[in-house]
Amino acid sequence: MKVLLVEDDEHKRNNVDSCLRSIQHDIKVDYGYSVESGVQKAVDNKYDLLLLDMTIPNFDQSNGSSGGRSFKKGGELVVEELLDEEVDFRCAVITQYETFNNETIDQISDRLSAMCGDNYFGYVMYSTMNEDWKKELKNLIQNVKNNIH
């Protein structure tokens, strides 16, 4: 299975990567760190799943560059760009926040589901306080594997 994890926070990215590798030892995980790199990698490569953080910067951070503006709904922007480019993809969200600009994650999830149909696999609530998210991610990965044609 090949996954693109779009996440700018190194600690969270490492935790999610470790969890993915414990679920499936032969999983291949690539990284995007922003809206731009997430879209570019998804356009250039075929992934079984895009795992998107919601709050990501516009561009990758580099020496002397902040990565531009941080978008509260950056994961949704990635989806919109890929739909505009007519890229075939499956996606899910992994986030630690319940609200984004006065919208709940459930409202955003409903919108993503309407936009992507069966190619949207829901969201996982990441937490540094407990490990419930690992079981949710495992179930999500199994659901994706069951739906790969």
N, C-alpha and C positions, 0 to 999 in steps of 0.2 A: 504494500500500500504506500502511496506517495502523497504526502501532506504538505501544504504550504501554510506555515504559521505566520500570520502577520501580527507582530507584537513588538512594540518599541521598548518595553521594560525588560531589562536583562534578567532580573531575578525571576519574574513571572515566566518569561520565555524558557529559562532553564528548567523551572519546575514542570511546566507543561511538556517540554521535550522529554524529560525523564519519565513522566507519567506515560506518554505515548509509547516510548520504547519499552516500558514494562508491560504494556498491554499487548504489544506485538513486536517481537525482537527484530524482525526484518523490515520494520517500517523505515521509510526514508523521509526525513523532515528537512524541508528547505525553509528559509526565513525571508520575510519581508519586514521592513521596519517602519514603513510609512504607507500612506495612500499610494504614492507614486511607485515605490518599489513593489508593493503588493500587486498592483494592477499590472505592472510590467512583467513580473515573473509569471503571473497567471495567463497573460497573453502569450508569452514565449514558451511556456511549458504546459503539459497536461498533468493535472493533479487529480487524485481521487477525492480530495477534500481540501477546501480552503477553510482554515480555522482563523477567524478574524476577531481581533480585539476591537472594541468600539471606539476607544479614545486613542487616536494615533495622530502623529504629525503629518503634515502635507508632504514633506520630503524627508529622506534619511538624514539623521544627524551625523555630522562629521566634524573634524577639527575646525573650530571657528564658526561652525554653522549650527544653529539651534534646531534645524529641521523645519523651520517655518512655523506657521500657526498650528496648534494642536486642535484637532476636530473632535468634538464630543460624539459625533456620529460618523467617525472616519471609516469604520467597518462598513457602514451603509453606503458611503461614498464609493468604496471599492466595488461593491455589488452594482451600484448604478453605472459606474464606468464600464464594467465588464459586460453588463447587459447592452449598453450602447455599442460596444465593440462586437457584440454578438458572439461572445466567448461561451463555450459550453463548460459549465462548472457546477460543482456541488459545494455548499457552504454551511457553516455553522458559526455561531458567535461564542466567544469565551470572554467573560467580563466580570469585574468585581464590583460594578456599580449597578444600582437598581433604577436610577433615573438619569436622564440625559436631557438637559434643556426643558425641564417640566414634562417630559414624556417618560413613561415607565419602559423597562426592558420588554415587558409583555406587549405594549403597543408597538414598539419597534419590531419585535419578533413577528407580530401579526402582519405588519407591512412587508417585511422581508419574505414572509411566507406567500403573500399575495404576489409579490414581484417574481419570486423564483419557483413557486409551486413545489413539486416533489423534490426539487434540487436543494431545498432549504431543510436543514435537519435540526433546527431549534438552537437553543443556547445552553451554556453551562455557566453557572455562577461560581467563579473562581473565588477562593478565600485563602488568606494566610492564617486564619484562625482555626480552621478545621479542614479535614480531608474529604468531605462529602463530594466535592467537585470531581475527585478522581473516579469515583464510581459512576457519576453522571457522564464523564468523558468516556469511560470504558463502554458504557451502554450506547453512547452516541457513535463511537467508532464501530461497534458491532452492527448497529443499524445501517451505517454507511456501507460496511462490507457486505451486508445482506442485500443491498440495493445496487451494487456494482454489476453492470451487465457485461 
